[in-house]
Amino acid sequence: MTVNLDHPMPDGAHLRPQTNARRTALDLSGVWLVRLGDRDWSRGLPGGIPVGVPGSWNDQLPGARDDLGPAWYERRFEAPPLTARQEAAIRFGSACYAAEAWLNGRRLGGHEGGHLPFALDCTDALRAGENVLVVRVVGQIGRDRVPPGLVPSEHTHGRVFHPDVPFDFFPYAGLHRRVELVVTPRDGIRDLRLRTTGAPDGAVLEVAAETSGEGALTLALDGQPVTPPHHVAWDDLWSPASPRLHTLTAELHQRGELADRYVLRCGIRTVEVSGQELHLNGRPIQLRGFGRHEDFPVLGRGAHPALATRDLLLMRQLGANSFRTAHYPCDEETLDIADQLGLLVIAETPAVGLYFDGQDLPRRQELALRFLAELVARDRNRASVIAWSVANEPRMNHPAAAAMLGELCDSARALDGTRPVGYATDLPDAAGLESADIIFLNSYPGWYRHPGRLDEAASALGGTLDRLGRSWRKPVVLTEFGADAIPGGHADPPAMWTEEYQEALLERLLEEAGRHENVVGTHIWAFADFATAQADHRPLSLNFKGVFTRDRRPKLAARRLAELWAGRAVEEVLHRERRRAERDRLRPEPAELDRRPGERVPQRVAPGGLADRRQQPAAEQQASPAAQDDPLRAEQVDQVADADA
Ligand code: GCB
């Protein structure tokens, strides 16, 4: 089984495909043909069976669960004719773990690494009539990959899984995200990079554009021509309480004609670490939320917008404002929803289970650096993405670890100096944290340590947080903590594996974390139950630490979290209300200026009052005190969804 490396930094993947007057994106999702096995089927697949794309093949094809490929895919499609001024590419949202593609028998290229997009030029291979696209996907694990597999036991957590992975999720394989035929101008807009910096009364937006060929580029923000740097007023900034999105339109004109156009929906905000605080738009912010896997019955790791929508709306409904894309970059449509709903995202690379030994170490490091660069290229313009996590639980107890992790953190900062960088660690006392701007701590008191003992669990967590606070003047996000709860498992008093124990432990640990000034966020592991490889500690091959079941039914903890977080969400709104009140105090209302003597003074309604709430942006209503009565009420979801209207 070979993996091709001829597209180390895929071209054309920076700007996500779109259809407009000068660009076409033809979605090739749907029913493809597939065949497991490995012959040269690059000209067309004999005897293929149907398979849904996007989707993993493991849970779709009978008997194929543990088969990691290779699998050959085929899709036939009609394409519009290209003009001499256009070029075409096939863009894959994610092929897990590596893929190679042919169009009409002609090899287009390949890409290694799941969860990240790549585009293969097909200008010369594309025909005006029917086209045969064949893709060979390999999902096998190995020490020369990221994430690695078949790892020597001294470099794992000591758990044995089948298939033999050093991480706690099933190694699903296949075409996991959208596949598109993308037609763009040969000379056009290649990349747009936004950069926001803070200003006293708002922020300043800069735009770096890359074009090929001659021409003049113009930019417009919400329809108004702009010449960056452009000042954006405070009220137009993006935040969880007010996820305002703008439309940036770039147009390239050549010889008086529109040659290319690209439209970017974007939120404008700043994020930075300040001492032990995390600041959004210059104000301290606390992250409340989850680690989230992309996992669902039958789909496996296949992206579906309905699932992402459901998950992110459930998060907002509970009062969460944040999640981590554990343990790989999430689908781009999920980030569209996060941008719209005002969810703050810690974006993680696929570097889970890194270890720092053996002859394949240089190659793993090279891949980890490359995947990081691809992630930053993909997500750098996202308002929702507020931090990079360059790895999950690297085995930091090795002498080579700190320097290699340092290289990853430095690389993230060099690629994008506008977001804090860190890595999720379960070994906070090992070397390495000096490289991080922000500490992401994974810790399981009350589960793997101090099982069944809530008091000891809380004080153990407190001890770790105190120690981190003394050692580092850096903010800490508790990126993982929790307990498995088998749905329907109950006990009084609470016992491990029951819903009551999960609820009690989460509440105790949230309470403890809240006492520590260095803690700027708590992400419960996990949002929903998810599939793992087989192991003696994973009943039914599932991790049951979800607050929702695998099919997104709430466990007891969900309701409790909604209660706990509802109060916090109000703080955010009040914070904003206070700011408004302050502004109103300083600035007389126009009505007051031209009121005639004896005229009735319009009554001001106290913040949070009904009349006042009706005028608030919908996202704020969602978190308002009235909404706390039943935090799982359906109409709140409607309000959040309207937030951007
Ligand atoms: C961890 C890992 C996560 C696991 C979790 C668990 O530390 O980062 O991937 O699923 O623990 O439940 O064991």
Residues whose N, C-alpha, C, O or C-beta is under 5 A from the ligand:
A	BS01	GCB	D168 N442 K545
